């Protein structure tokens, strides 16, 4: 079959998603075996480095719809991982912070994620991994800056 007749294997969004799936599947399996969803992991990891955060900010960072994030937060509140408070400057805004139990779980999972990434780097190579990360950061920055809706994602993904 001619190369141009097969769209999906050469389509950038498909390639990005496929690579993400393959690179993260062992870590995601670890999460699953420990009863932690990928969305919960991402929320805990994000909050461990960025607190407080509003529901809408979390939805943007987690790439999920706001109602989904609200349920994710409510479940984490029920499990004693996070707490919700009303923003002092805007009573309509709910802020989310980690509780001690959530911080411990986030730190444990972040360490596991670091080990999983180190294993991948060990086989794929540090230089190639750094090249891919830099290309992806550039792609993210480009896509955000050219988004007609002007996505308000912070912080930028460039290496600091």
Buried (B, 14 or more C-beta within 10 A) or exposed (E): EEEEEEEEEEEEEEEEEEEEEEBBEEBBEBBEEEEBEEBBBBBBBBBBEEEBBBBBBBBBBBEBEEEEBBEBBEBBBEBEBBBBEEEEEEEEBBBBBBBEEBBBBBBEBBEBBEEBBEEBBEEEEEEEBEEEEEEBBEEBBEEBEEEEEEEEBEEEBEEE
